[in-house]
Amino acid sequence: MKMKIVYILIGILIVLFVGSQLFFMNSQKNIEQYSYEAIKTYDNFEIRKYEATLFTTVNLNTDTYDKASSQGFSVLAGYIFGGNEKEEKIAMTSPVAMSLDDTTTMMFMVPKKYTKENLPKPNDNSIEFKEMPAKKVAAITFGGWANDVKINAYKNKLTEALDQQGIKYSNNFFFLGYNAPMEVFNRKNEVIVELE
């Protein structure tokens, strides 16, 4: 009898897990993405052109991914979930971007229906709006959960590949994360660098 209850509970947990993962995968399809045009694809990286885009940003006093991702996400999520003067909910976009520098700037793309003028004012004055100009970047993609070791490894892989191809790049590196923390399948991360 006890084993039967255990099997039933395991079955329920599996159904809940699969259901939640299907929900996340389906909701990803409806999220507005930072749009780009792929210019050239190499074996392990891609050259892209991004259009000028408005971002909601917060500067963080850390250069580690773990600290920056939890701190920055809670501040920016607070804003888009209604922490603003109009108590307006703003749609989530993808990916979440983080600068890779001595200090970290975390950025959410602003949905295209907004401009700097009609975005509600944040309750948290550490949040700023920043217009990112159109730019050409190189991007390398990796799966699984991101951490500082992985991000640095792929940053190095990207710079080595660019050096081999003789492609000149700046020191403006960013990490892009595409999934909610609870998503298990089809996780996608990227390191991008602006080209000179």
Phi, psi and omega per residue, in radians:
M1 nan -0.795 3.133
K2 -1.053 -0.725 -3.121
M3 -1.136 -0.634 3.124
K4 -1.078 -0.764 3.124
I5 -1.106 -0.743 3.117
V6 -1.045 -0.798 3.140
Y7 -1.101 -0.699 3.119
I8 -1.106 -0.798 3.129
L9 -1.082 -0.745 3.105
I10 -1.075 -0.744 3.112
G11 -1.047 -0.767 3.130
I12 -1.095 -0.776 3.128
L13 -1.071 -0.722 3.119
I14 -1.101 -0.794 3.133
V15 -1.062 -0.777 3.128
L16 -1.097 -0.742 3.136
F17 -1.090 -0.884 -3.131
V18 -1.070 -0.754 3.122
G19 -1.045 -0.766 -3.133
S20 -1.134 -0.687 -3.140
Q21 -1.178 -0.686 3.083
L22 -1.126 -0.674 3.092
F23 -1.056 -0.826 -3.138
F24 -1.102 -0.761 -3.127
M25 -1.094 -0.690 -3.133
N26 -1.230 -0.707 -3.110
S27 -1.211 -0.472 3.086
Q28 -1.043 -0.613 -3.091
K29 -1.103 -0.507 -3.052
N30 -1.665 0.026 -3.102
I31 -1.505 2.324 3.105
E32 -1.151 2.321 -3.067
Q33 -1.873 2.681 3.014
Y34 -1.221 1.818 -2.948
S35 -1.435 2.528 3.137
Y36 -2.589 2.905 3.053
E37 -2.008 2.205 3.082
A38 -1.346 2.138 -3.087
I39 -1.632 -0.790 -3.133
K40 -2.658 2.404 3.124
T41 -1.955 2.253 3.070
Y42 -1.835 -3.076 -3.111
D43 -1.004 -0.812 -3.042
N44 -2.240 0.198 3.031
F45 -2.664 3.006 -3.054
E46 -2.397 2.529 3.005
I47 -1.710 2.251 -3.085
R48 -2.261 2.765 3.005
K49 -2.106 2.081 3.095
Y50 -1.724 2.513 3.079
E51 -1.449 2.825 3.093
A52 -1.053 2.356 -3.030
T53 -2.536 2.548 3.109
L54 -1.608 2.347 3.138
F55 -2.165 2.602 2.911
T56 -1.617 2.228 -3.025
T57 -2.279 2.732 2.977
V58 -2.483 2.326 3.102
N59 -1.568 2.380 -3.076
L60 -2.172 2.502 -3.071
N61 -1.523 0.853 -3.139
T62 -2.623 2.716 3.068
D63 -2.049 0.213 3.117
T64 -1.758 2.443 -3.082
Y65 -1.065 -0.816 -3.068
D66 -1.019 -0.860 -3.135
K67 -1.144 -0.843 -3.062
A68 -1.105 -0.719 -3.067
S69 -1.161 -0.722 -3.124
S70 -1.293 -0.766 3.122
Q71 -1.083 -0.923 -3.056
G72 -1.123 -0.715 -3.112
F73 -1.109 -0.731 -3.109
S74 -1.145 -0.638 3.130
V75 -1.184 -0.884 -3.075
L76 -1.240 -0.649 3.104
A77 -1.129 -0.659 3.081
G78 -0.982 -0.733 -3.140
Y79 -1.154 -0.866 -3.047
I80 -1.309 -0.344 3.095
F81 -1.552 0.234 3.019
G82 2.083 0.064 3.125
G83 -1.420 1.057 -3.125
N84 -2.556 2.972 -3.000
E85 -1.068 -0.453 3.136
K86 -1.680 -0.021 -3.026
E87 0.890 0.651 -3.078
E88 -1.598 2.342 3.053
K89 -1.473 2.291 -3.128
I90 -1.941 2.360 -3.067
A91 -1.070 2.477 3.054
M92 -1.217 2.537 3.081
T93 -2.190 3.009 -3.109
S94 -2.456 2.513 -0.010
P95 -1.516 2.983 2.911
V96 -1.468 2.304 -3.094
A97 -1.948 2.523 3.068
M98 -2.377 2.275 3.059
S99 -1.231 2.538 3.115
L100 -1.864 1.652 -3.017
D101 -2.625 -3.025 3.108
D102 -1.093 -0.653 2.969
T103 -2.035 2.824 -3.050
T104 -2.007 2.396 2.956
T105 -1.928 2.157 3.057
M106 -1.733 2.454 -3.021
M107 -2.389 2.355 2.951
F108 -1.926 2.324 3.044
M109 -1.173 2.411 3.094
V110 -1.446 2.299 3.089
P111 -0.944 2.542 -3.004
K112 -1.063 -0.365 -3.109
K113 -1.253 -0.216 -3.128
Y114 -1.769 2.683 2.949
T115 -2.158 3.010 3.088
K116 -0.998 -0.583 -3.052
E117 -1.289 -0.614 -3.071
N118 -1.813 0.104 3.042
L119 -1.281 2.383 3.095
P120 -1.148 2.528 -3.113
K121 -1.227 2.283 -3.134
P122 -1.184 2.582 2.997
N123 -1.260 -0.531 -3.128
D124 -1.625 2.026 -3.050
N125 -1.364 0.060 3.025
S126 -1.442 -0.169 3.133
I127 -1.504 2.323 3.113
E128 -2.242 2.802 3.038
F129 -1.881 2.304 -3.052
K130 -2.321 2.209 3.083
E131 -1.485 2.019 3.079
M132 -1.607 2.185 -3.120
P133 -1.219 2.890 3.039
A134 -1.048 2.502 -3.099
K135 -2.679 2.779 3.064
K136 -1.869 2.299 -3.085
V137 -2.328 2.849 2.897
A138 -1.888 2.448 -3.072
A139 -2.302 2.399 3.032
I140 -2.148 2.411 -3.012
T141 -1.944 2.506 3.021
F142 -2.565 2.771 -3.070
G143 -1.774 -3.002 3.096
G144 1.299 -2.901 3.109
W145 -1.542 2.413 -3.131
A146 -1.432 2.626 2.971
N147 -2.676 3.036 -3.066
D148 -1.032 -0.705 -3.106
V149 -1.110 -0.831 3.141
K150 -1.104 -0.789 -3.103
I151 -1.064 -0.789 3.119
N152 -1.124 -0.685 3.135
A153 -1.082 -0.764 -3.131
Y154 -1.307 -0.519 3.018
K155 -1.079 -0.783 3.113
N156 -1.144 -0.716 3.100
K157 -1.046 -0.726 -3.121
L158 -1.142 -0.823 -3.117
T159 -1.142 -0.659 3.089
E160 -1.085 -0.772 -3.141
A161 -1.120 -0.700 3.125
L162 -1.170 -0.721 3.102
D163 -1.062 -0.737 3.126
Q164 -1.068 -0.639 -3.121
Q165 -1.502 -0.100 -3.109
G166 1.215 0.507 -3.136
I167 -1.646 2.183 -3.099
K168 -1.454 2.370 -3.105
Y169 -2.330 2.798 -3.136
S170 -1.533 -2.949 3.053
N171 -1.817 0.304 -3.126
N172 -1.652 1.580 3.136
F173 -1.771 2.534 3.097
F174 -2.394 2.569 2.974
F175 -1.753 2.371 3.077
L176 -2.071 2.181 3.113
G177 -2.025 2.270 -2.989
Y178 -1.814 -0.167 -2.991
N179 -2.106 2.699 2.974
A180 -1.191 2.627 -3.099
P181 -0.997 -0.517 -3.070
M182 -1.436 -0.185 3.138
E183 -1.256 2.359 -3.099
V184 -1.829 -0.730 -3.039
F185 -1.647 2.718 3.062
N186 0.918 0.709 3.116
R187 -1.267 2.424 -3.078
K188 -2.365 2.254 3.086
N189 -2.335 2.715 3.083
E190 -2.497 2.650 2.887
V191 -1.987 2.246 3.105
I192 -2.161 2.700 3.058
V193 -2.394 2.414 3.083
E194 -1.242 2.383 3.135
L195 -1.580 2.660 3.136
E196 -1.393 nan nan
